[in-house]
Amino acid sequence: MIYVGESVLIQGDVLLSLDGLQGITAVNGNLWVEDSPNLLTLTGLNNLTHIYGSAFFSHLYALTDLSALGQLTTVSSDMDISV
């Protein structure tokens, strides 16, 4: 279990996946996943259960599936998905 004590920004044209982030279960702040037009999946966030802030997903043009967020039970503020 990994608890991230700050906000998290994930972005980049070369990102194809979020593999390697599987240990993150909670973010104490905002989570942004944006400006990653080649990101195919959110797998890697599949153990994320809590975001104690807002969640923003934008400009993820190749993304077709949000099922990796299936364990997410809490977003304390806003959640915006505009792929």
N, C-alpha and C positions, 0 to 999 in steps of 0.2 A: 504494500500500500504506500503510495506516495501522495502526500498532501502538498500542493504548491501554495506557498504563502503569499503570492503576489499575482497580479494579472498576467495573462499569457497572450502573446501575439505570435501567430503562426502565419507566415506568408512566404511566397517565393515562386517564381515562374517554373523552377525546376522540380518542385515537389510533386511526386507521383503518389505518395502514400504517407501515412503518419506512423508507420511501423517504428517501434522503439519507444513509443509513448504509452504502451499498454499498462504500465505500472501506475499511472496517474488515476487516482480515484476522486480527488476533490481539488478545486481551484478556489482560493480565497481572494476573489476579485473577479475581474471580467475575463472572458475568453473570446478572442478574436481569431477566426480562421478566415483569411481573406486574400484576395489578389493572388490566387494560386490556380490559374486557369487549367493546369494540367493535372490537378489533384483528382484521382480517380475514386478514392474511397476515404472514409473517415475512420477506417479500421486502425486501431492504435488508440482511439478514444473509447474503445468498447468497454472499458472498466470504469469509466468516468460516471460517478453517481451524483455529485453535487457541484454546483457552480454558485458560489456565494457572491453574486454580482450579476452582470448581464452576459449574454452569449450572442455573438454576432457571427454569421456565416454569410460571406458575400464574395461575388466574382469568382465562383467555383464552377466554371462552365462545363467541365468534364464530369462533374459529380452527378450521379443519378440515383444514389441510394443513401438514406440517412439511418439505416438499420444499426449502424455501429453506435448510435446514441441510445440504443434500447435500454440500457441500464440507468440512464439519467433520470433521476427522480426529483431533483430540486434545482431550480434556477431562481434565485432570490429576487431578481429584477426582470428586465426585459429579455426577450429572445427574438432575434430577427434573422430570418433566413431568406436571402434573396440571391439565389445562385444564378 
